[in-house]
Amino acid sequence: MIDLRSDTCSKPSDAMRLAMAAAPVGDDVYGDDPTVKELEREVANFLGKEDAVYMVSGTMTNQIAIRAHTEHGDAVLFDQGAHVYLLEGGAPAAFAGVLPRLLPGVRGVFTAADVEAAVGKPHRFFPSTVPAPPKLLCVENTHNVGGGKVWPMEELRAVCASARKLNLALHLDGARLWHASVATGIPERGYAELFDTVSVCFSKAMGAPVGSVLAGPRDFISRARRFKQQIGGGFRQAGIIAAGALYALRNNRERLVEDHARARMLAEGIARLPGIDLDPHTVETNIVRFRLTGLHAADFVERVYARGLHVLPAGIDSVRAIPYLNISNADIRRAISIIESVVLEHDAT
Ligand SMILES: Cc1ncc(COP(=O)(O)O)c(C=O)c1O
């Protein structure tokens, strides 16, 4: 089975497992795990932030960031397709108790004018105490539902400058920030400096089994540690898994270009097929999203699965496929031929 459902299906290499087995550990809840501390220091430096905290998942780092930036009843600005809003179990409502104000992003990219419109202008005939006070803007780079879209730097700067003028805090969901940097050559800290807080993930294309890091100002990270403990996120000898994340940061980032090339190879291989609506030029990083014009996604996914290819339905007529470090060029060629056989068979009926 060629599994292209997600880069979260990546498996740790033997070298990563060895590094994990050898990691010095301690009780992280007591602040005693040297490997967790090393990871937190290294990621904070890498992103140009004062401090950082290691957690089990990107959902936890994002949602604790939202919780720590806000009070219950505040409004948070999200893109309409944001992972933090759509795909994290309703946590902004359930955990932070905030109200979403949705931005009309195109593949996750919205404008400074969208932010200004969502915040609105005070007027003497309309008391500012009436609406939920907007406190935070969340941005996702690269954008998952947007098919791995990289935020253009100029637009990102304009959006962040407008948010600052409106006194919003800024959080970056950088689960795949590595991909944006590898694709553009702009270092991660070049994106991170526009934001108060940044979440990055190691358990996706970076190939570590577990974990994400939230980075930001020292006081903010102390507050985030409190919420981490509050929801049972304190883990004891976490150095074993933190060592996998450290290994990933030091060894697996540069190779992401290979995943980008394989995503493009897949896109180019299937874009020419009947029943597939896809412009390969929209594939900027490792995520391939395409629309089906004949088959339903659920049906397509079952048919390719029966022939040895696992992909994800991403809506009624859309499908997602993501190469990662355990996927070879031969796997991509095989994936293209499986998809070709399914769509040609359907086209002939
Ligand atoms: C953009 C983005 N943010 C956050 C997450 C959440 O990460 P996790 O699955 O580690 O909770 C994901 C997961 O795929 C994601 O794609």
The ligand as a Tripos MOL2 file, in Angstrom:
@<TRIPOS>MOLECULE
LIG
   16    16     1     0     0
SMALL
NO_CHARGES

@<TRIPOS>ATOM
      1 C1         -1.6780   23.3660    9.4580 C.3       1 LIG1
      2 C2         -1.8280   22.4240   10.6120 C.ar      1 LIG1
      3 N1         -1.8520   22.9140   11.8500 N.ar      1 LIG1
      4 C3         -1.9660   22.1200   12.9210 C.ar      1 LIG1
      5 C4         -2.0850   20.7540   12.7800 C.ar      1 LIG1
      6 C5         -2.2960   19.9070   14.0070 C.3       1 LIG1
      7 O1         -1.2330   19.0810   14.2930 O.3       1 LIG1
      8 P1         -1.4160   17.7480   15.1610 P.3       1 LIG1
      9 O2         -1.9780   16.7220   14.2350 O.co2     1 LIG1
     10 O3         -0.0280   17.4490   15.6310 O.co2     1 LIG1
     11 O4         -2.3370   18.0710   16.2740 O.co2     1 LIG1
     12 C6         -2.0680   20.1950   11.5050 C.ar      1 LIG1
     13 C7         -2.1890   18.7470   11.3370 C.2       1 LIG1
     14 O5         -2.1270   18.2030   10.2550 O.2       1 LIG1
     15 C8         -1.9480   21.0550   10.3850 C.ar      1 LIG1
     16 O6         -1.9580   20.5870    9.1250 O.3       1 LIG1
@<TRIPOS>BOND
     1     1     2 1
     2     2     3 ar
     3     2    15 ar
     4     3     4 ar
     5     4     5 ar
     6     5     6 1
     7     5    12 ar
     8     6     7 1
     9     7     8 1
    10     8     9 2
    11     8    10 1
    12     8    11 1
    13    12    13 1
    14    12    15 ar
    15    13    14 2
    16    15    16 1
@<TRIPOS>SUBSTRUCTURE
     1 LIG1         1 GROUP 0 **** ****
